[in-house]
Amino acid sequence: MAPINWLILFMFFFSMFYLIMNLLYFNFIKNIKMKIMKMNNTKNYNKFI
């Protein structure tokens, strides 16, 4: 029974790590990239105007 429990714990922690990394990526990195793109777009629109 011990190896099965270790396998379950390993899968649980690996899935938690995966979910946390995805949340960090989608909440911080993509938001920062979108803000940078919006800033660049506004600057370009202001140049055209």
ModelCIF file with pLDDT and N, C-alpha, C, O atoms, coordinates in Angstrom:
data_MODEL
#
_entry.id   MODEL 
#
_entity.id                         1 
_entity.type                       polymer 
_entity.pdbx_number_of_molecules   1 
#
_entity_poly.entity_id                      1 
_entity_poly.type                           'polypeptide(L)' 
_entity_poly.nstd_linkage                   no 
_entity_poly.nstd_monomer                   no 
_entity_poly.pdbx_seq_one_letter_code       MAPINWLILFMFFFSMFYLIMNLLYFNFIKNIKMKIMKMNNTKNYNKFI 
_entity_poly.pdbx_seq_one_letter_code_can   MAPINWLILFMFFFSMFYLIMNLLYFNFIKNIKMKIMKMNNTKNYNKFI 
_entity_poly.pdbx_strand_id                 A 
#
loop_
_entity_poly_seq.entity_id 
_entity_poly_seq.num 
_entity_poly_seq.mon_id 
_entity_poly_seq.hetero 
1 1  MET n 
1 2  ALA n 
1 3  PRO n 
1 4  ILE n 
1 5  ASN n 
1 6  TRP n 
1 7  LEU n 
1 8  ILE n 
1 9  LEU n 
1 10 PHE n 
1 11 MET n 
1 12 PHE n 
1 13 PHE n 
1 14 PHE n 
1 15 SER n 
1 16 MET n 
1 17 PHE n 
1 18 TYR n 
1 19 LEU n 
1 20 ILE n 
1 21 MET n 
1 22 ASN n 
1 23 LEU n 
1 24 LEU n 
1 25 TYR n 
1 26 PHE n 
1 27 ASN n 
1 28 PHE n 
1 29 ILE n 
1 30 LYS n 
1 31 ASN n 
1 32 ILE n 
1 33 LYS n 
1 34 MET n 
1 35 LYS n 
1 36 ILE n 
1 37 MET n 
1 38 LYS n 
1 39 MET n 
1 40 ASN n 
1 41 ASN n 
1 42 THR n 
1 43 LYS n 
1 44 ASN n 
1 45 TYR n 
1 46 ASN n 
1 47 LYS n 
1 48 PHE n 
1 49 ILE n 
#
_struct_asym.id          A 
_struct_asym.entity_id   1 
#
loop_
_ma_qa_metric.id 
_ma_qa_metric.mode 
_ma_qa_metric.name 
_ma_qa_metric.software_group_id 
_ma_qa_metric.type 
1 global pLDDT . pLDDT 
2 local  pLDDT . pLDDT 
#
_ma_qa_metric_global.metric_id      1 
_ma_qa_metric_global.metric_value   79.04 
_ma_qa_metric_global.model_id       1 
_ma_qa_metric_global.ordinal_id     1 
#
loop_
_ma_qa_metric_local.label_asym_id 
_ma_qa_metric_local.label_comp_id 
_ma_qa_metric_local.label_seq_id 
_ma_qa_metric_local.metric_id 
_ma_qa_metric_local.metric_value 
_ma_qa_metric_local.model_id 
_ma_qa_metric_local.ordinal_id 
A MET 1  2 65.00 1 1  
A ALA 2  2 81.00 1 2  
A PRO 3  2 86.00 1 3  
A ILE 4  2 85.00 1 4  
A ASN 5  2 89.00 1 5  
A TRP 6  2 91.00 1 6  
A LEU 7  2 92.00 1 7  
A ILE 8  2 93.00 1 8  
A LEU 9  2 93.00 1 9  
A PHE 10 2 93.00 1 10 
A MET 11 2 95.00 1 11 
A PHE 12 2 94.00 1 12 
A PHE 13 2 95.00 1 13 
A PHE 14 2 94.00 1 14 
A SER 15 2 95.00 1 15 
A MET 16 2 95.00 1 16 
A PHE 17 2 93.00 1 17 
A TYR 18 2 93.00 1 18 
A LEU 19 2 93.00 1 19 
A ILE 20 2 92.00 1 20 
A MET 21 2 90.00 1 21 
A ASN 22 2 88.00 1 22 
A LEU 23 2 86.00 1 23 
A LEU 24 2 84.00 1 24 
A TYR 25 2 82.00 1 25 
A PHE 26 2 80.00 1 26 
A ASN 27 2 78.00 1 27 
A PHE 28 2 78.00 1 28 
A ILE 29 2 74.00 1 29 
A LYS 30 2 72.00 1 30 
A ASN 31 2 71.00 1 31 
A ILE 32 2 74.00 1 32 
A LYS 33 2 72.00 1 33 
A MET 34 2 72.00 1 34 
A LYS 35 2 72.00 1 35 
A ILE 36 2 71.00 1 36 
A MET 37 2 70.00 1 37 
A LYS 38 2 69.00 1 38 
A MET 39 2 69.00 1 39 
A ASN 40 2 65.00 1 40 
A ASN 41 2 63.00 1 41 
A THR 42 2 61.00 1 42 
A LYS 43 2 58.00 1 43 
A ASN 44 2 61.00 1 44 
A TYR 45 2 58.00 1 45 
A ASN 46 2 61.00 1 46 
A LYS 47 2 63.00 1 47 
A PHE 48 2 63.00 1 48 
A ILE 49 2 61.00 1 49 
#
loop_
_atom_site.group_PDB 
_atom_site.id 
_atom_site.type_symbol 
_atom_site.label_atom_id 
_atom_site.label_alt_id 
_atom_site.label_comp_id 
_atom_site.label_asym_id 
_atom_site.label_entity_id 
_atom_site.label_seq_id 
_atom_site.pdbx_PDB_ins_code 
_atom_site.Cartn_x 
_atom_site.Cartn_y 
_atom_site.Cartn_z 
_atom_site.occupancy 
_atom_site.B_iso_or_equiv 
_atom_site.pdbx_formal_charge 
_atom_site.auth_seq_id 
_atom_site.auth_comp_id 
_atom_site.auth_asym_id 
_atom_site.auth_atom_id 
_atom_site.pdbx_PDB_model_num 
ATOM 1   N N  . MET A 1 1  ? 0.823  -1.213 0.000   1.00 65.00 ? 1  MET A N  1 
ATOM 2   C CA . MET A 1 1  ? 0.000  0.000  0.000   1.00 65.00 ? 1  MET A CA 1 
ATOM 3   C C  . MET A 1 1  ? 0.857  1.264  0.000   1.00 65.00 ? 1  MET A C  1 
ATOM 4   O O  . MET A 1 1  ? 0.416  2.300  -0.496  1.00 65.00 ? 1  MET A O  1 
ATOM 5   N N  . ALA A 1 2  ? 2.056  1.200  0.539   1.00 81.00 ? 2  ALA A N  1 
ATOM 6   C CA . ALA A 1 2  ? 2.867  2.417  0.625   1.00 81.00 ? 2  ALA A CA 1 
ATOM 7   C C  . ALA A 1 2  ? 3.207  2.984  -0.757  1.00 81.00 ? 2  ALA A C  1 
ATOM 8   O O  . ALA A 1 2  ? 3.066  4.192  -0.943  1.00 81.00 ? 2  ALA A O  1 
ATOM 9   N N  . PRO A 1 3  ? 3.648  2.182  -1.744  1.00 86.00 ? 3  PRO A N  1 
ATOM 10  C CA . PRO A 1 3  ? 3.938  2.792  -3.055  1.00 86.00 ? 3  PRO A CA 1 
ATOM 11  C C  . PRO A 1 3  ? 2.718  3.424  -3.700  1.00 86.00 ? 3  PRO A C  1 
ATOM 12  O O  . PRO A 1 3  ? 2.839  4.430  -4.399  1.00 86.00 ? 3  PRO A O  1 
ATOM 13  N N  . ILE A 1 4  ? 1.548  2.849  -3.477  1.00 85.00 ? 4  ILE A N  1 
ATOM 14  C CA . ILE A 1 4  ? 0.336  3.441  -4.056  1.00 85.00 ? 4  ILE A CA 1 
ATOM 15  C C  . ILE A 1 4  ? 0.075  4.795  -3.410  1.00 85.00 ? 4  ILE A C  1 
ATOM 16  O O  . ILE A 1 4  ? -0.294 5.751  -4.091  1.00 85.00 ? 4  ILE A O  1 
ATOM 17  N N  . ASN A 1 5  ? 0.267  4.876  -2.096  1.00 89.00 ? 5  ASN A N  1 
ATOM 18  C CA . ASN A 1 5  ? 0.067  6.163  -1.424  1.00 89.00 ? 5  ASN A CA 1 
ATOM 19  C C  . ASN A 1 5  ? 1.080  7.188  -1.896  1.00 89.00 ? 5  ASN A C  1 
ATOM 20  O O  . ASN A 1 5  ? 0.728  8.353  -2.079  1.00 89.00 ? 5  ASN A O  1 
ATOM 21  N N  . TRP A 1 6  ? 2.346  6.783  -2.101  1.00 91.00 ? 6  TRP A N  1 
ATOM 22  C CA . TRP A 1 6  ? 3.352  7.716  -2.585  1.00 91.00 ? 6  TRP A CA 1 
ATOM 23  C C  . TRP A 1 6  ? 3.005  8.181  -3.991  1.00 91.00 ? 6  TRP A C  1 
ATOM 24  O O  . TRP A 1 6  ? 3.189  9.349  -4.331  1.00 91.00 ? 6  TRP A O  1 
ATOM 25  N N  . LEU A 1 7  ? 2.500  7.256  -4.806  1.00 92.00 ? 7  LEU A N  1 
ATOM 26  C CA . LEU A 1 7  ? 2.104  7.650  -6.159  1.00 92.00 ? 7  LEU A CA 1 
ATOM 27  C C  . LEU A 1 7  ? 0.969  8.667  -6.111  1.00 92.00 ? 7  LEU A C  1 
ATOM 28  O O  . LEU A 1 7  ? 0.979  9.652  -6.851  1.00 92.00 ? 7  LEU A O  1 
ATOM 29  N N  . ILE A 1 8  ? -0.004 8.427  -5.243  1.00 93.00 ? 8  ILE A N  1 
ATOM 30  C CA . ILE A 1 8  ? -1.129 9.366  -5.128  1.00 93.00 ? 8  ILE A CA 1 
ATOM 31  C C  . ILE A 1 8  ? -0.642 10.723 -4.654  1.00 93.00 ? 8  ILE A C  1 
ATOM 32  O O  . ILE A 1 8  ? -1.055 11.752 -5.187  1.00 93.00 ? 8  ILE A O  1 
ATOM 33  N N  . LEU A 1 9  ? 0.234  10.733 -3.658  1.00 93.00 ? 9  LEU A N  1 
ATOM 34  C CA . LEU A 1 9  ? 0.748  12.008 -3.159  1.00 93.00 ? 9  LEU A CA 1 
ATOM 35  C C  . LEU A 1 9  ? 1.559  12.724 -4.230  1.00 93.00 ? 9  LEU A C  1 
ATOM 36  O O  . LEU A 1 9  ? 1.433  13.937 -4.398  1.00 93.00 ? 9  LEU A O  1 
ATOM 37  N N  . PHE A 1 10 ? 2.391  11.981 -4.954  1.00 93.00 ? 10 PHE A N  1 
ATOM 38  C CA . PHE A 1 10 ? 3.182  12.598 -6.007  1.00 93.00 ? 10 PHE A CA 1 
ATOM 39  C C  . PHE A 1 10 ? 2.284  13.219 -7.076  1.00 93.00 ? 10 PHE A C  1 
ATOM 40  O O  . PHE A 1 10 ? 2.517  14.349 -7.506  1.00 93.00 ? 10 PHE A O  1 
ATOM 41  N N  . MET A 1 11 ? 1.257  12.482 -7.503  1.00 95.00 ? 11 MET A N  1 
ATOM 42  C CA . MET A 1 11 ? 0.346  13.013 -8.514  1.00 95.00 ? 11 MET A CA 1 
ATOM 43  C C  . MET A 1 11 ? -0.401 14.236 -7.976  1.00 95.00 ? 11 MET A C  1 
ATOM 44  O O  . MET A 1 11 ? -0.617 15.203 -8.707  1.00 95.00 ? 11 MET A O  1 
ATOM 45  N N  . PHE A 1 12 ? -0.795 14.195 -6.701  1.00 94.00 ? 12 PHE A N  1 
ATOM 46  C CA . PHE A 1 12 ? -1.513 15.334 -6.112  1.00 94.00 ? 12 PHE A CA 1 
ATOM 47  C C  . PHE A 1 12 ? -0.630 16.581 -6.109  1.00 94.00 ? 12 PHE A C  1 
ATOM 48  O O  . PHE A 1 12 ? -1.060 17.651 -6.540  1.00 94.00 ? 12 PHE A O  1 
ATOM 49  N N  . PHE A 1 13 ? 0.613  16.441 -5.620  1.00 95.00 ? 13 PHE A N  1 
ATOM 50  C CA . PHE A 1 13 ? 1.476  17.614 -5.553  1.00 95.00 ? 13 PHE A CA 1 
ATOM 51  C C  . PHE A 1 13 ? 1.879  18.097 -6.943  1.00 95.00 ? 13 PHE A C  1 
ATOM 52  O O  . PHE A 1 13 ? 2.014  19.299 -7.173  1.00 95.00 ? 13 PHE A O  1 
ATOM 53  N N  . PHE A 1 14 ? 2.068  17.166 -7.860  1.00 94.00 ? 14 PHE A N  1 
ATOM 54  C CA . PHE A 1 14 ? 2.421  17.578 -9.217  1.00 94.00 ? 14 PHE A CA 1 
ATOM 55  C C  . PHE A 1 14 ? 1.262  18.335 -9.861  1.00 94.00 ? 14 PHE A C  1 
ATOM 56  O O  . PHE A 1 14 ? 1.478  19.335 -10.547 1.00 94.00 ? 14 PHE A O  1 
ATOM 57  N N  . SER A 1 15 ? 0.045  17.868 -9.644  1.00 95.00 ? 15 SER A N  1 
ATOM 58  C CA . SER A 1 15 ? -1.106 18.567 -10.219 1.00 95.00 ? 15 SER A CA 1 
ATOM 59  C C  . SER A 1 15 ? -1.288 19.939 -9.560  1.00 95.00 ? 15 SER A C  1 
ATOM 60  O O  . SER A 1 15 ? -1.632 20.908 -10.237 1.00 95.00 ? 15 SER A O  1 
ATOM 61  N N  . MET A 1 16 ? -1.058 20.027 -8.241  1.00 95.00 ? 16 MET A N  1 
ATOM 62  C CA . MET A 1 16 ? -1.152 21.323 -7.570  1.00 95.00 ? 16 MET A CA 1 
ATOM 63  C C  . MET A 1 16 ? -0.096 22.284 -8.116  1.00 95.00 ? 16 MET A C  1 
ATOM 64  O O  . MET A 1 16 ? -0.387 23.454 -8.362  1.00 95.00 ? 16 MET A O  1 
ATOM 65  N N  . PHE A 1 17 ? 1.124  21.790 -8.303  1.00 93.00 ? 17 PHE A N  1 
ATOM 66  C CA . PHE A 1 17 ? 2.191  22.621 -8.860  1.00 93.00 ? 17 PHE A CA 1 
ATOM 67  C C  . PHE A 1 17 ? 1.812  23.105 -10.260 1.00 93.00 ? 17 PHE A C  1 
ATOM 68  O O  . PHE A 1 17 ? 2.024  24.269 -10.601 1.00 93.00 ? 17 PHE A O  1 
ATOM 69  N N  . TYR A 1 18 ? 1.253  22.209 -11.062 1.00 93.00 ? 18 TYR A N  1 
ATOM 70  C CA . TYR A 1 18 ? 0.854  22.563 -12.422 1.00 93.00 ? 18 TYR A CA 1 
ATOM 71  C C  . TYR A 1 18 ? -0.243 23.635 -12.416 1.00 93.00 ? 18 TYR A C  1 
ATOM 72  O O  . TYR A 1 18 ? -0.186 24.594 -13.186 1.00 93.00 ? 18 TYR A O  1 
ATOM 73  N N  . LEU A 1 19 ? -1.235 23.464 -11.547 1.00 93.00 ? 19 LEU A N  1 
ATOM 74  C CA . LEU A 1 19 ? -2.313 24.444 -11.481 1.00 93.00 ? 19 LEU A CA 1 
ATOM 75  C C  . LEU A 1 19 ? -1.795 25.800 -11.004 1.00 93.00 ? 19 LEU A C  1 
ATOM 76  O O  . LEU A 1 19 ? -2.195 26.838 -11.532 1.00 93.00 ? 19 LEU A O  1 
ATOM 77  N N  . ILE A 1 20 ? -0.913 25.796 -10.012 1.00 92.00 ? 20 ILE A N  1 
ATOM 78  C CA . ILE A 1 20 ? -0.394 27.066 -9.500  1.00 92.00 ? 20 ILE A CA 1 
ATOM 79  C C  . ILE A 1 20 ? 0.435  27.767 -10.567 1.00 92.00 ? 20 ILE A C  1 
ATOM 80  O O  . ILE A 1 20 ? 0.342  28.984 -10.725 1.00 92.00 ? 20 ILE A O  1 
ATOM 81  N N  . MET A 1 21 ? 1.254  26.999 -11.306 1.00 90.00 ? 21 MET A N  1 
ATOM 82  C CA . MET A 1 21 ? 2.047  27.625 -12.363 1.00 90.00 ? 21 MET A CA 1 
ATOM 83  C C  . MET A 1 21 ? 1.136  28.204 -13.448 1.00 90.00 ? 21 MET A C  1 
ATOM 84  O O  . MET A 1 21 ? 1.408  29.289 -13.962 1.00 90.00 ? 21 MET A O  1 
ATOM 85  N N  . ASN A 1 22 ? 0.071  27.504 -13.800 1.00 88.00 ? 22 ASN A N  1 
ATOM 86  C CA . ASN A 1 22 ? -0.851 28.036 -14.807 1.00 88.00 ? 22 ASN A CA 1 
ATOM 87  C C  . ASN A 1 22 ? -1.533 29.300 -14.305 1.00 88.00 ? 22 ASN A C  1 
ATOM 88  O O  . ASN A 1 22 ? -1.682 30.260 -15.060 1.00 88.00 ? 22 ASN A O  1 
ATOM 89  N N  . LEU A 1 23 ? -1.946 29.316 -13.047 1.00 86.00 ? 23 LEU A N  1 
ATOM 90  C CA . LEU A 1 23 ? -2.602 30.508 -12.517 1.00 86.00 ? 23 LEU A CA 1 
ATOM 91  C C  . LEU A 1 23 ? -1.638 31.685 -12.500 1.00 86.00 ? 23 LEU A C  1 
ATOM 92  O O  . LEU A 1 23 ? -2.018 32.803 -12.850 1.00 86.00 ? 23 LEU A O  1 
ATOM 93  N N  . LEU A 1 24 ? -0.389 31.444 -12.094 1.00 84.00 ? 24 LEU A N  1 
ATOM 94  C CA . LEU A 1 24 ? 0.583  32.540 -12.093 1.00 84.00 ? 24 LEU A CA 1 
ATOM 95  C C  . LEU A 1 24 ? 0.797  33.051 -13.509 1.00 84.00 ? 24 LEU A C  1 
ATOM 96  O O  . LEU A 1 24 ? 0.844  34.261 -13.727 1.00 84.00 ? 24 LEU A O  1 
ATOM 97  N N  . TYR A 1 25 ? 0.926  32.150 -14.468 1.00 82.00 ? 25 TYR A N  1 
ATOM 98  C CA . TYR A 1 25 ? 1.155  32.580 -15.855 1.00 82.00 ? 25 TYR A CA 1 
ATOM 99  C C  . TYR A 1 25 ? -0.011 33.413 -16.371 1.00 82.00 ? 25 TYR A C  1 
ATOM 100 O O  . TYR A 1 25 ? 0.185  34.496 -16.922 1.00 82.00 ? 25 TYR A O  1 
ATOM 101 N N  . PHE A 1 26 ? -1.239 32.893 -16.188 1.00 80.00 ? 26 PHE A N  1 
ATOM 102 C CA . PHE A 1 26 ? -2.382 33.590 -16.759 1.00 80.00 ? 26 PHE A CA 1 
ATOM 103 C C  . PHE A 1 26 ? -2.689 34.880 -16.020 1.00 80.00 ? 26 PHE A C  1 
ATOM 104 O O  . PHE A 1 26 ? -3.206 35.821 -16.622 1.00 80.00 ? 26 PHE A O  1 
ATOM 105 N N  . ASN A 1 27 ? -2.377 34.949 -14.706 1.00 78.00 ? 27 ASN A N  1 
ATOM 106 C CA . ASN A 1 27 ? -2.726 36.154 -13.958 1.00 78.00 ? 27 ASN A CA 1 
ATOM 107 C C  . ASN A 1 27 ? -1.687 37.251 -14.093 1.00 78.00 ? 27 ASN A C  1 
ATOM 108 O O  . ASN A 1 27 ? -2.043 38.429 -14.125 1.00 78.00 ? 27 ASN A O  1 
ATOM 109 N N  . PHE A 1 28 ? -0.402 36.893 -14.173 1.00 78.00 ? 28 PHE A N  1 
ATOM 110 C CA . PHE A 1 28 ? 0.627  37.926 -14.138 1.00 78.00 ? 28 PHE A CA 1 
ATOM 111 C C  . PHE A 1 28 ? 1.289  38.137 -15.493 1.00 78.00 ? 28 PHE A C  1 
ATOM 112 O O  . PHE A 1 28 ? 1.337  39.268 -15.976 1.00 78.00 ? 28 PHE A O  1 
ATOM 113 N N  . ILE A 1 29 ? 1.796  37.090 -16.111 1.00 74.00 ? 29 ILE A N  1 
ATOM 114 C CA . ILE A 1 29 ? 2.593  37.284 -17.322 1.00 74.00 ? 29 ILE A CA 1 
ATOM 115 C C  . ILE A 1 29 ? 1.706  37.755 -18.469 1.00 74.00 ? 29 ILE A C  1 
ATOM 116 O O  . ILE A 1 29 ? 2.073  38.680 -19.193 1.00 74.00 ? 29 ILE A O  1 
ATOM 117 N N  . LYS A 1 30 ? 0.539  37.129 -18.643 1.00 72.00 ? 30 LYS A N  1 
ATOM 118 C CA . LYS A 1 30 ? -0.325 37.536 -19.749 1.00 72.00 ? 30 LYS A CA 1 
ATOM 119 C C  . LYS A 1 30 ? -0.894 38.926 -19.501 1.00 72.00 ? 30 LYS A C  1 
ATOM 120 O O  . LYS A 1 30 ? -1.048 39.693 -20.452 1.00 72.00 ? 30 LYS A O  1 
ATOM 121 N N  . ASN A 1 31 ? -1.209 39.278 -18.261 1.00 71.00 ? 31 ASN A N  1 
ATOM 122 C CA . ASN A 1 31 ? -1.713 40.622 -17.983 1.00 71.00 ? 31 ASN A CA 1 
ATOM 123 C C  . ASN A 1 31 ? -0.642 41.664 -18.260 1.00 71.00 ? 31 ASN A C  1 
ATOM 124 O O  . ASN A 1 31 ? -0.941 42.725 -18.809 1.00 71.00 ? 31 ASN A O  1 
ATOM 125 N N  . ILE A 1 32 ? 0.602  41.381 -17.889 1.00 74.00 ? 32 ILE A N  1 
ATOM 126 C CA . ILE A 1 32 ? 1.679  42.336 -18.157 1.00 74.00 ? 32 ILE A CA 1 
ATOM 127 C C  . ILE A 1 32 ? 1.878  42.484 -19.662 1.00 74.00 ? 32 ILE A C  1 
ATOM 128 O O  . ILE A 1 32 ? 2.062  43.598 -20.152 1.00 74.00 ? 32 ILE A O  1 
ATOM 129 N N  . LYS A 1 33 ? 1.845  41.372 -20.405 1.00 72.00 ? 33 LYS A N  1 
ATOM 130 C CA . LYS A 1 33 ? 2.002  41.450 -21.852 1.00 72.00 ? 33 LYS A CA 1 
ATOM 131 C C  . LYS A 1 33 ? 0.853  42.236 -22.480 1.00 72.00 ? 33 LYS A C  1 
ATOM 132 O O  . LYS A 1 33 ? 1.078  43.035 -23.388 1.00 72.00 ? 33 LYS A O  1 
ATOM 133 N N  . MET A 1 34 ? -0.363 42.019 -22.009 1.00 72.00 ? 34 MET A N  1 
ATOM 134 C CA . MET A 1 34 ? -1.496 42.745 -22.568 1.00 72.00 ? 34 MET A CA 1 
ATOM 135 C C  . MET A 1 34 ? -1.381 44.230 -22.264 1.00 72.00 ? 34 MET A C  1 
ATOM 136 O O  . MET A 1 34 ? -1.709 45.059 -23.114 1.00 72.00 ? 34 MET A O  1 
ATOM 137 N N  . LYS A 1 35 ? -0.917 44.584 -21.059 1.00 72.00 ? 35 LYS A N  1 
ATOM 138 C CA . LYS A 1 35 ? -0.752 46.000 -20.735 1.00 72.00 ? 35 LYS A CA 1 
ATOM 139 C C  . LYS A 1 35 ? 0.301  46.630 -21.631 1.00 72.00 ? 35 LYS A C  1 
ATOM 140 O O  . LYS A 1 35 ? 0.116  47.749 -22.110 1.00 72.00 ? 35 LYS A O  1 
ATOM 141 N N  . ILE A 1 36 ? 1.404  45.925 -21.865 1.00 71.00 ? 36 ILE A N  1 
ATOM 142 C CA . ILE A 1 36 ? 2.456  46.466 -22.725 1.00 71.00 ? 36 ILE A CA 1 
ATOM 143 C C  . ILE A 1 36 ? 1.925  46.640 -24.149 1.00 71.00 ? 36 ILE A C  1 
ATOM 144 O O  . ILE A 1 36 ? 2.197  47.654 -24.792 1.00 71.00 ? 36 ILE A O  1 
ATOM 145 N N  . MET A 1 37 ? 1.172  45.660 -24.641 1.00 70.00 ? 37 MET A N  1 
ATOM 146 C CA . MET A 1 37 ? 0.620  45.773 -25.987 1.00 70.00 ? 37 MET A CA 1 
ATOM 147 C C  . MET A 1 37 ? -0.359 46.939 -26.073 1.00 70.00 ? 37 MET A C  1 
ATOM 148 O O  . MET A 1 37 ? -0.370 47.658 -27.072 1.00 70.00 ? 37 MET A O  1 
ATOM 149 N N  . LYS A 1 38 ? -1.187 47.139 -25.036 1.00 69.00 ? 38 LYS A N  1 
ATOM 150 C CA . LYS A 1 38 ? -2.130 48.260 -25.066 1.00 69.00 ? 38 LYS A CA 1 
ATOM 151 C C  . LYS A 1 38 ? -1.389 49.587 -25.061 1.00 69.00 ? 38 LYS A C  1 
ATOM 152 O O  . LYS A 1 38 ? -1.764 50.515 -25.779 1.00 69.00 ? 38 LYS A O  1 
ATOM 153 N N  . MET A 1 39 ? -0.328 49.680 -24.245 1.00 69.00 ? 39 MET A N  1 
ATOM 154 C CA . MET A 1 39 ? 0.454  50.918 -24.223 1.00 69.00 ? 39 MET A CA 1 
ATOM 155 C C  . MET A 1 39 ? 1.071  51.183 -25.594 1.00 69.00 ? 39 MET A C  1 
ATOM 156 O O  . MET A 1 39 ? 1.037  52.316 -26.074 1.00 69.00 ? 39 MET A O  1 
ATOM 157 N N  . ASN A 1 40 ? 1.628  50.166 -26.226 1.00 65.00 ? 40 ASN A N  1 
ATOM 158 C CA . ASN A 1 40 ? 2.220  50.352 -27.554 1.00 65.00 ? 40 ASN A CA 1 
ATOM 159 C C  . ASN A 1 40 ? 1.155  50.737 -28.579 1.00 65.00 ? 40 ASN A C  1 
ATOM 160 O O  . ASN A 1 40 ? 1.395  51.576 -29.447 1.00 65.00 ? 40 ASN A O  1 
ATOM 161 N N  . ASN A 1 41 ? -0.016 50.122 -28.475 1.00 63.00 ? 41 ASN A N  1 
ATOM 162 C CA . ASN A 1 41 ? -1.076 50.447 -29.429 1.00 63.00 ? 41 ASN A CA 1 
ATOM 163 C C  . ASN A 1 41 ? -1.527 51.888 -29.261 1.00 63.00 ? 41 ASN A C  1 
ATOM 164 O O  . ASN A 1 41 ? -1.744 52.585 -30.252 1.00 63.00 ? 41 ASN A O  1 
ATOM 165 N N  . THR A 1 42 ? -1.670 52.346 -28.027 1.00 61.00 ? 42 THR A N  1 
ATOM 166 C CA . THR A 1 42 ? -2.099 53.735 -27.841 1.00 61.00 ? 42 THR A CA 1 
ATOM 167 C C  . THR A 1 42 ? -1.039 54.686 -28.373 1.00 61.00 ? 42 THR A C  1 
ATOM 168 O O  . THR A 1 42 ? -1.374 55.702 -28.982 1.00 61.00 ? 42 THR A O  1 
ATOM 169 N N  . LYS A 1 43 ? 0.239  54.374 -28.154 1.00 58.00 ? 43 LYS A N  1 
ATOM 170 C CA . LYS A 1 43 ? 1.291  55.243 -28.680 1.00 58.00 ? 43 LYS A CA 1 
ATOM 171 C C  . LYS A 1 43 ? 1.228  55.272 -30.214 1.00 58.00 ? 43 LYS A C  1 
ATOM 172 O O  . LYS A 1 43 ? 1.368  56.337 -30.814 1.00 58.00 ? 43 LYS A O  1 
ATOM 173 N N  . ASN A 1 44 ? 1.022  54.126 -30.844 1.00 61.00 ? 44 ASN A N  1 
ATOM 174 C CA . ASN A 1 44 ? 0.962  54.100 -32.301 1.00 61.00 ? 44 ASN A CA 1 
ATOM 175 C C  . ASN A 1 44 ? -0.251 54.876 -32.813 1.00 61.00 ? 44 ASN A C  1 
ATOM 176 O O  . ASN A 1 44 ? -0.155 55.595 -33.808 1.00 61.00 ? 44 ASN A O  1 
ATOM 177 N N  . TYR A 1 45 ? -1.386 54.732 -32.137 1.00 58.00 ? 45 TYR A N  1 
ATOM 178 C CA . TYR A 1 45 ? -2.568 55.465 -32.565 1.00 58.00 ? 45 TYR A CA 1 
ATOM 179 C C  . TYR A 1 45 ? -2.354 56.962 -32.412 1.00 58.00 ? 45 TYR A C  1 
ATOM 180 O O  . TYR A 1 45 ? -2.787 57.742 -33.259 1.00 58.00 ? 45 TYR A O  1 
ATOM 181 N N  . ASN A 1 46 ? -1.690 57.365 -31.340 1.00 61.00 ? 46 ASN A N  1 
ATOM 182 C CA . ASN A 1 46 ? -1.429 58.784 -31.149 1.00 61.00 ? 46 ASN A CA 1 
ATOM 183 C C  . ASN A 1 46 ? -0.495 59.303 -32.239 1.00 61.00 ? 46 ASN A C  1 
ATOM 184 O O  . ASN A 1 46 ? -0.654 60.439 -32.686 1.00 61.00 ? 46 ASN A O  1 
ATOM 185 N N  . LYS A 1 47 ? 0.466  58.507 -32.673 1.00 63.00 ? 47 LYS A N  1 
ATOM 186 C CA . LYS A 1 47 ? 1.357  58.950 -33.743 1.00 63.00 ? 47 LYS A CA 1 
ATOM 187 C C  . LYS A 1 47 ? 0.566  59.132 -35.044 1.00 63.00 ? 47 LYS A C  1 
ATOM 188 O O  . LYS A 1 47 ? 0.780  60.104 -35.768 1.00 63.00 ? 47 LYS A O  1 
ATOM 189 N N  . PHE A 1 48 ? -0.343 58.203 -35.341 1.00 63.00 ? 48 PHE A N  1 
ATOM 190 C CA . PHE A 1 48 ? -1.120 58.317 -36.573 1.00 63.00 ? 48 PHE A CA 1 
ATOM 191 C C  . PHE A 1 48 ? -2.053 59.528 -36.513 1.00 63.00 ? 48 PHE A C  1 
ATOM 192 O O  . PHE A 1 48 ? -2.253 60.206 -37.521 1.00 63.00 ? 48 PHE A O  1 
ATOM 193 N N  . ILE A 1 49 ? -2.613 59.795 -35.357 1.00 61.00 ? 49 ILE A N  1 
ATOM 194 C CA . ILE A 1 49 ? -3.533 60.935 -35.242 1.00 61.00 ? 49 ILE A CA 1 
ATOM 195 C C  . ILE A 1 49 ? -2.722 62.233 -35.314 1.00 61.00 ? 49 ILE A C  1 
ATOM 196 O O  . ILE A 1 49 ? -3.291 63.322 -35.238 1.00 61.00 ? 49 ILE A O  1 
#
